[in-house]
Amino acid sequence: MSLFKAKKSIITETQAKTINLQHAIVSYTRNTRKLIRNLIDDQQKALEFLSSQIIELTAKVNTLSSDVQRSSCDIFSVKPMESHGKDCSDIQETLGAVSPKIPSGIYIIQPENTDVSFEESTVFCEMDYMEGGWTVIQRRTDGLTDFKRMWSQYLDGFGHLPGEHWLGLRKIYNIVNQRNTRFQLHVSLVSQDDTTAYASYDNFWLEDETKFFAIHLGRYAGSAGDAFRGYNQEQNQDTAPFSTSDVDNDGCSPFCNFADKAVESCSMNQNNTGWWFNQCGKANLNGSPLDQDLSSQSHIHWDTWTKNGTLVKIKSVTMKIRRVEIPNLK
C-alpha cells in the first residue's frame, strides 16, 4: 500500500512539473511575441520617421534648387551687358575684335532703323553654342512661364530672358528685317529621356504687323525633321501668319481636321497658345509642358521627330537666330 502511494505521489509530482512547464512555455511564447511586436512597432516608427525626413529634405533641396536658379536669373536680369550692337551676331563681331571670350547673357541691342529704346531691347545672347552669336527668341525649360497668352503679349514678349521666355514678335521682326542682312533659325529640342535633335533653316524672316508677322523659312537641315512644313501642303506653316486665341489666322474655315477631330481654333485647341498655325500643322513649340494634364496635342510638339514610329515627347526647346553671310554683299 505504501508503494502504491509512493508511485502515485511521483506521478502527481511529474504532472505538476509538466503543467508548470507548459505554463512557462506559454508565458515565454506570449512574452516573445510581445517583444517581437514591440520591435516591429519600433522599427515601423523609425522607418516612418526616416521617410518623413527624406520627404522633408527632398522638398528643401527642390526649393533651394529653384531659389538658386531664380537667383542666377536675377543676376542676369539686373545687370544687362550694355552694347550698341544691332543683334547678338553684331555684338559678337564687335566685341570679338577686342576680347577672345565673350560670355553668354543679357545684352542691350539696337536693331537698325528702329526707335525702340535700349531698355526695351534686352535680349539673351548665346555666345557658347556653335561658335556663338545667337539671339534667343524663345526658350522652354521648366514650365514656370505660362505660354497661354493673348495677341498683345505675344506681340511685346513675356517671361524671363535667362529662363523661359518669348522675345516678342515686334522685336523678332526688327532684328530679322534689318537692311542687308539674312538670318538663320536654329531649333534645339530635348526629349523626355534627354535625347537631342535639331532643325535649322538657312533663311528666316517675318512680314510686318499688317500681315500678322507671317513666317518665311529657307532650306531645312537637321535631325528632327521639317515640322514647319509637315508632310503635305495642308500642314505647311511656311508663310503662315501668327495666330492666337483672340487673333485667329489659322486658316480653319470653318473647321480644321486635327488629330482626327474637327477644330474651330488651333490656338484654343492647344491651350490658347500662340504660333504660326496653318490648319494647325505639325509644330507648336509654344505648347504646354509635358507635366500639365492636357491632351498630347496641347503639349510642345514637333511631329516630324519620331523614334521607332512613335512621336518623341519634348521637355525643352530653344529657338535662336544668327546672321549668315550674304554672297556678293559689300
C-alpha positions, 0 to 999 in steps of 0.5 A, spaced: 500 500 500 505 504 501 508 503 494 502 504 491 502 511 494 509 512 493 508 511 485 502 515 485 505 521 489 511 521 483 506 521 478 502 527 481 509 530 482 511 529 474 504 532 472 505 538 476 512 539 473 509 538 466 503 543 467 508 548 470 512 547 464 507 548 459 505 554 463 512 557 462 512 555 455 506 559 454 508 565 458 515 565 454 511 564 447 506 570 449 512 574 452 516 573 445 511 575 441 510 581 445 517 583 444 517 581 437 511 586 436 514 591 440 520 591 435 516 591 429 512 597 432 519 600 433 522 599 427 515 601 423 516 608 427 523 609 425 522 607 418 516 612 418 520 617 421 526 616 416 521 617 410 518 623 413 525 626 413 527 624 406 520 627 404 522 633 408 529 634 405 527 632 398 522 638 398 528 643 401 533 641 396 527 642 390 526 649 393 533 651 394 534 648 387 529 653 384 531 659 389 538 658 386 536 658 379 531 664 380 537 667 383 542 666 377 536 669 373 536 675 377 543 676 376 542 676 369 536 680 369 539 686 373 545 687 370 544 687 362 551 687 358 550 694 355 552 694 347 550 698 341 550 692 337 544 691 332 543 683 334 547 678 338 551 676 331 553 684 331 555 684 338 559 678 337 563 681 331 564 687 335 566 685 341 570 679 338 575 684 335 577 686 342 576 680 347 577 672 345 571 670 350 565 673 350 560 670 355 553 668 354 547 673 357 543 679 357 545 684 352 542 691 350 541 691 342 539 696 337 536 693 331 537 698 325 532 703 323 528 702 329 526 707 335 525 702 340 529 704 346 535 700 349 531 698 355 526 695 351 531 691 347 534 686 352 535 680 349 539 673 351 545 672 347 548 665 346 555 666 345 557 658 347 553 654 342 556 653 335 561 658 335 556 663 338 552 669 336 545 667 337 539 671 339 534 667 343 527 668 341 524 663 345 526 658 350 522 652 354 525 649 360 521 648 366 514 650 365 514 656 370 512 661 364 505 660 362 505 660 354 497 661 354 497 668 352 493 673 348 495 677 341 498 683 345 503 679 349 505 675 344 506 681 340 511 685 346 514 678 349 513 675 356 517 671 361 524 671 363 530 672 358 535 667 362 529 662 363 523 661 359 521 666 355 518 669 348 522 675 345 516 678 342 514 678 335 515 686 334 522 685 336 523 678 332 521 682 326 526 688 327 532 684 328 530 679 322 528 685 317 534 689 318 537 692 311 542 687 308 542 682 312 539 674 312 538 670 318 538 663 320 533 659 325 536 654 329 531 649 333 534 645 339 529 640 342 530 635 348 526 629 349 523 626 355 529 621 356 534 627 354 535 625 347 537 631 342 535 633 335 535 639 331 532 643 325 535 649 322 533 653 316 538 657 312 533 663 311 528 666 316 524 672 316 517 675 318 512 680 314 510 686 318 504 687 323 499 688 317 500 681 315 500 678 322 508 677 322 507 671 317 513 666 317 518 665 311 523 659 312 529 657 307 532 650 306 531 645 312 537 641 315 537 637 321 535 631 325 528 632 327 525 633 321 521 639 317 515 640 322 514 647 319 512 644 313 509 637 315 508 632 310 503 635 305 501 642 303 495 642 308 500 642 314 505 647 311 506 653 316 511 656 311 508 663 310 503 662 315 501 668 319 501 668 327 495 666 330 492 666 337 486 665 341 483 672 340 487 673 333 485 667 329 489 666 322 489 659 322 486 658 316 480 653 319 474 655 315 470 653 318 473 647 321 480 644 321 481 636 321 486 635 327 488 629 330 482 626 327 477 631 330 474 637 327 477 644 330 474 651 330 481 654 333 488 651 333 490 656 338 484 654 343 485 647 341 492 647 344 491 651 350 490 658 347 497 658 345 500 662 340 504 660 333 504 660 326 498 655 325 496 653 318 490 648 319 494 647 325 500 643 322 505 639 325 509 644 330 507 648 336 513 649 340 509 654 344 505 648 347 504 646 354 509 642 358 509 635 358 507 635 366 500 639 365 494 634 364 492 636 357 491 632 351 498 630 347 496 635 342 496 641 347 503 639 349 510 642 345 510 638 339 514 637 333 511 631 329 516 630 324 521 627 330 519 620 331 523 614 334 521 607 332 514 610 329 512 613 335 512 621 336 518 623 341 515 627 347 519 634 348 521 637 355 525 643 352 526 647 346 530 653 344 529 657 338 535 662 336 537 666 330 544 668 327 546 672 321 549 668 315 553 671 310 550 674 304 554 672 297 556 678 293 554 683 299 559 689 300 
